[in-house]
């Protein structure tokens, strides 16, 4: 038997938000800092030509996501490691951290 609700849900999962969703709106309306960081990072990844699958977590990106303190940054990165299956964090001692989409970790693991 065909499950039409599941088919419709799969189609809706492919839809995307278009238009000017500003980072200020993200900061004001998304309470979870991890979600804000991922949304802002996706925005920066999409801005590059061609779209990137990784982004360096610079001060500009943290500021756009509304994450101010180093303590909050470390908690956000820990939460991404623990709960976000589609992303992984590359920590580089003495350098800025890089956020990758999960596709790259599979490629790196096979090398």
LINQUI-V890273 format. One record per residue. RES is the residue in three letters. PHI is phi as a letter, one per 30 degrees, with the letter a starting at -180 (NA if undefined). Layout:
RES,PHI  RES,PHI
This chain:
UNK,NA  UNK,d  UNK,c  UNK,d  UNK,d  UNK,d  UNK,d  UNK,d  UNK,d  UNK,d  UNK,d  UNK,d  UNK,d  UNK,d  UNK,d  UNK,b  UNK,d  UNK,c  UNK,j  UNK,d  UNK,c  UNK,d  UNK,d  UNK,d  UNK,d  UNK,d  UNK,d  UNK,d  UNK,c  UNK,c  UNK,d  UNK,d  UNK,d  UNK,d  UNK,d  UNK,d  UNK,d  UNK,d  UNK,d  UNK,d  UNK,d  UNK,d  UNK,d  UNK,d  UNK,d  UNK,d  UNK,d  UNK,d  UNK,c  UNK,d  UNK,e  UNK,d  UNK,c  UNK,b  UNK,b  UNK,d  UNK,d  UNK,d  UNK,e  UNK,d  UNK,d  UNK,d  UNK,d  UNK,d  UNK,d  UNK,i  UNK,c  UNK,c  UNK,c  UNK,d  UNK,d  UNK,d  UNK,d  UNK,d  UNK,d  UNK,d  UNK,d  UNK,d  UNK,d  UNK,d  UNK,d  UNK,d  UNK,b  UNK,c  UNK,d  UNK,d  UNK,b  UNK,b  UNK,c  UNK,c  UNK,c  UNK,c  UNK,e  UNK,i  UNK,b  UNK,d  UNK,d  UNK,b  UNK,c  UNK,c  UNK,d  UNK,e  UNK,e  UNK,d  UNK,d  UNK,d  UNK,d  UNK,d  UNK,d  UNK,d  UNK,d
